[in-house]
């Protein structure tokens, strides 16, 4: 029996925002303090501190080892500019920092929900919110300070605004808001995305491609978008110059056979990113069941079908971004963290997966059957990972043992000395000393040659469970020539004797 004036019609749109709010509360409450021994986050923080303190943006104390450049000398300033007010208000509080980054991901989901609703309808948009909001990989990723979540927010904001611009130019002068407002919003967001991650340059290419396809309508607005993005990027880069040369240097190791090198690179990267896509969709590594393997393959196949359907209907900037971004990943010579690099396109993979399911076997299967199939697939993929959805740190950079090490370095190591360690940005931030990392898997002779060349006078060894990958195999032979001055459960601090350093030159400050 119906109540007077009431309807029992179920409205997916009415549930979309409450669902997102519930996910947001759980997501943010699960943010944990601390930071694993990674080093990327510490360089972002060092750059942010320089912004706060009005010092040279790249003057961090981290010294790049050109033979093993694990980080650039300074990162693009987008994320440090976000972190600076957070650190200014809360100090070096990892929980506060990661809460802001997690909020960026939640806002990205809200944007993707709008995109999904326009393409799929409200019911499927609700599914996109649930799939992205409960993704176990994202729940783990929020507990490390990385730049992907802010990049995703700015990238999807810029793409969303550009798609609205594309639609507004069809409506002509009657469009509200006016097309130039969407153009301004898109340009500023895309410029910000590039300043967070340099791979954001592919966003400019995606916009340029769609402008060429719709040249008569978008030529002036598209030019405005690209000019605003470029002007914003140029201004920020001039104020806070990043070290983009390190990223470009990865291309310098190609052999003379350029075609063969590219072909081998694409084959290697295809394998890496196929595995990364599976990790993103499943939410982690570990043991795989045959059912999960089949489900991941089915999701990727449906996503490819959805992209094909979207391109047949009317190519948009979202398809252009997805294809150009993936193509760039396959050509780039570095793929050490493929799941992390592929994360920015996860929302689109989900959207096109739902689009492919929606269009598949339309005459034979109803909406309820398709929705049930999607829900079952997601549950079977996600549930084995959720008992351990939060990242378990082997050790945090602010553990008592780490803080004890940093105090010893500040007390014992001269202010102008260079410290050798696998995570030099952590040492530079907390111990306030210049630091660099050793070569990758050197011979004993190569290690001592690097010491003489760099002028490193001190060395930090990290014990298990922190893994010193670069020199782990050498350490049993190196210890006889190093002078141990401090040790605790996780770390050893050595002085490198003068005879080990020789009379070589020094690396730049």
Helices and strands as residue ranges (DSSP letters): H 12-29, H 40-53, G 66-68, H 77-90, H 94-120, H 122-133, H 136-141, H 148-171, G 172-174, H 179-196, G 198-200, H 201-213, H 215-239, H 245-249, G 250-253, H 258-282, H 290-314, H 317-331, H 338-342, G 343-345, H 346-359, H 367-386, H 400-412, E 418-420, H 424-430, E 434-436, H 444-454, E 458-462, H 475-478, G 479-481, E 482-487, E 491-496, H 498-501
